[in-house]
Amino acid sequence: MVVNKKINWDLEADVVVLGSGGAALTSALLAHDQGAKVVILEKANQVGGTTAFSGGIPWIPMNRYMKEMGIEDSKEEVNTYLNRLINGSEPDSELVDVFIDNGWKMIDYLHEHTQVRFKIPRGYGDYYADFPGGKVAGRSLDPTPFSLSGLGEYADKIRRNPIFPPLTLEEGGAADPSQADFSLIAERMENNITTMGRALIGAMFQAVLDRSIDTLLETPGKELVMNDNKEVIGVRAERNGKDFFVGARKGVIIATGGFEWNKQLVRSFLKQEVTHAASPAGNEGDGLIMAMEAGASLANMSEAWWYPIMQDPTIEYEDRVFNQLGSGRGVGNSIIVNKQGKRFVHEGTTYMDLPKSFYEFDPVTQTWPNKPPVWLIFDQNLKDRSLVLTMAPGEPAPDWVDQAPTLRELAEKIGVDPEGLESTVERFNSHAEKLEDPDFHRGTQHFENMMGGYQGPKGNIGPVEKAPFYALPIYAGTLGTNGGPRINKNGQVINLRGETIPGLYASGNAAMGVLGACYPGAGGTIGPAMTFGYLAGIDAGNTPSRNIAQTNLIESK
Amino acid sequence: MPSGTHEVQLNLSIDSIWNFISEMNNWAPLVPGYIEHQILSETQSTWKFKGDIGIMQKKVSLQIDITKWQEPDLVTFDLKGLNENFAGNGYFKAEAISDTQTKMTGNLDITAAGMMGPMINPILKSFVPKTATELTDNIANKLKELHPVTK
């Protein structure tokens, strides 16, 4: 329903940014620096969105930090690497080039105009660095530690992932913390020094405050306001339970995150069921809905940043059991099995790739044999050696983890076929002793070798043999969805006729993923998100202002 | 060592307070984040509650052993995690100021150990005093509710 009516703006700006994650803040900063008056509307009562919740790593080829370290990179290498991985799944080939050409410029800009700083993490490179054009280090950038103490009232408003300790990626912030420097962790916690996604957002938000850009928390954008020329000229948001109209003289940038927490949209678009999202629960596709109402064309809608999720049921985040990234997968003394007790995937492959195996369809039985929950099966050797999820070595296993003295009893406990599990483990062990895995090729991928500290196959393969045996369920999860309104090289939203929708931009997980189904390395999410946030901010900031006060308004319903 | 002590003054006799405190079932639901408890013996009980440490909530199971039962003014106890590696102690103390006024003090002292201890203890530093304060205040408010001052 379209209603013609006059609207009195509660607030007017040149550029209205919806969301406060990495893409949103980059857009806001760039739009402001073009001379535009910017206002940020954030749904949550915290700043930072999915980026703050994450590792905060942007994947950016040919960046300045590589040059400083003497790491060679070239567009030809990047193209070779990306083309191999994207494999034709990109929505618009031109935008892959736009990303490559502008990502490093975005990093340069933030370096030169804000306190945002990165470091190249040692030993952390492209996930397929052994492919042509891949790099063993350099393109994934690790935010340097950032003190939130300068953010004043916002210091406690920067969202965080409750599990990530305040360590950089290089220091072990996303790895098994058994080797972590706990005195450093304690010191940073005491001094409110943060790392990873929170550090990135903290430094970016410092720049927002330095520029006096207004940020309204708990003010979700609900509808786009369009004039009779079908130009987006503002937003109907909600604030304190009431409509709150914000006019946008130059444009509205949708950067509200994905739709992974909206079951209806997930069912409508994703090719796979997602039951456990590892992102802020406010990611309900608000921006997608607004863009669709405005007539946006959509792209990459069946894709997400897949992740196998584990849960410690005693840990909750915002009143839900927390969906954790987990650990213990792809290392020695563990395997993953389905309900038949059968292995079905290379357990140490990337988190993006592993869940793709969950929905392998068996046309004979008309079933999905690997449908989650599937099970991480591990033995006392791993339990003794390493942190598994939240279970520390040397401490008794908690009562919420299934354990049994034999594999058969464990299988019976968790509803897995006992014969299947026994024969699977017997076969796996017979090869594991030789550090081989002829079935799924554990110990052969660059990613697992990197995650294992470059120990070779001994870091990834080992028999499941020492009782007691343990089982943890693994669920179909995501770091966020990866589809949304189709955008052009300026981040402008395209309609179904291939024309831009004047005044409307999208970036980050709220927009189509420009790399399609490809996840080239850590930060394959945030790198393109911030790059297109950068481009959208520049374009929106430089767009001529429109007279939105005198327009006969149409509110889209 | 993360600890917290909180005291309140009540216009009640020490016996009124003791009558309430000495029956665990009276005040168990007043523990912040209380889920359930089970009395195993005169001196031993197990508890489940959900601790809210701001960035997340953690369900904790712990065992409490009463170490001193000194009617009408002191209960001391030890506690230890059943699923987690932490331990500590605490006390409730009542001091008569007059026949109708009593000072009630609650104390908690909890330290996490093991691999994760150094990371958890900075969080407990703010959580433990907050919990001690909330519990003591909750008990005081309940006592005020049960014994309203009549004019």
Interface residues (C-beta under 8 A of the other chain):
Chain A: R160 P162 P165 P177 S178 A180 F182 S183 I185 A186 M189 E190 P313 T314 I315 E316 Y317 D319 F322 L387 A392 P393 G394 E395 P398 D399 W400
Chain B: K50 I55 M56 Q57 K58 K59 V60 S61 L82 N83 E84 N85 G114 M115 M116 G117 P118 M119 N121 P122 I123
